[in-house]
Amino acid sequence: MSTRYDTIILGAGPAGLTAGLYLARSKRRVLIVDQSTAGGQPILTHKIANYPGLPEVKGYEYAFALKNQALEFGCDLESNVEITRLELTGPVKRVELDGEDSYEAPTLIVTTGGMPRSLGIPSEETFRARGISYCASCDGDFFTDKDIVVVGGGNTALEEAVSLTRYARSVTVLHVLDQFQAFPQAVEEARANEKIHFVMQAEVTAFEGAERLERVRYLDHSTGQEQVLDTDGVFIFIGYVPNTAPFASTLTLSPRGEIVADEDMATNVEGVYAAGDVRQKRYRQLTTAVSDGTIAALAAIEFLDRRTALEAGILLPGAFASEVVPTLT
């Protein structure tokens, strides 16, 4: 037997928790599901200093505060669970957790986010948030007047390298290939910046330090020699991986694997919305995730109100008399 909700939210990061608290405040019954610890990317962020109206706060403190707020408004939360079955099509969406508990709802919001692509070096995880960052706008000002490294050679890497020169004393770009993959304009702008230095054919092999990152080791493929570069911090920009594998057969994805959704966060499946970093969009910030979550929740509330009105034979503005109320099972 399934437990019934108005909305199921997959993902307990800023987008999912924001959507949850908006829905719960609207007196909807909400279940938020996360396969890891609730809180999302802010848990891995050392400090948050650019959230409007919020004094500088540690990332995990913000994440826990947002989670607790959603719970206080009445959301149910299932974290550190595995989604073993997922049905998105039809008037009722169904989710099974750990092969046992089953839940259903007429609306579902996907906020499973994604992860910056990592180098896969064991020491990378050691210094994450202790000198290694994946977000220039989040952490750039923590490296004011410091010497830093940017790893990558695409548009994002070079654009963010230029951005980081507003704070850093120097920026060294390490790229594993002998050419950049960025657009010519991005390459020209980076090369014109006298604070930026380039090391091509450089494959990062290790990060070293005591309490914080202090050095980067890399293999110089042009000479075959290993080199060591002292640094105060490293920003890694080698791509982004959205968590969309469970939805690939049902939801429309972009060539980059992101969920395609309209300005109301609606996907190609009726009653299913996508918000936050899992959605196809240009900018990925804490503020944009929260905004997406708000819009998705309001759209889901409107969908639920419209369905209730149709069941009662009431025609709401924007609804059509020819619409047929779906049969719920």
PyMOL commands that set and color helices and strands:
alter all, ss='L'
color gray80, all
select helices_A, chain A and resi 14-25+41-44+59-72+122-126+136-143+155-164+184-192+245-247+276-278+286-311
alter helices_A, ss='H'
color red, helices_A
select strands_A, chain A and resi 3-4+7-10+30-34+47-48+57-58+76-79+83-87+93-97+101-105+107-110+114-116+132-133+147-151+170-175+196-200+202-209+213-220+225-230+233-236+240-242+272-274
alter strands_A, ss='S'
color yellow, strands_A
deselect
rebuild
show_as cartoon
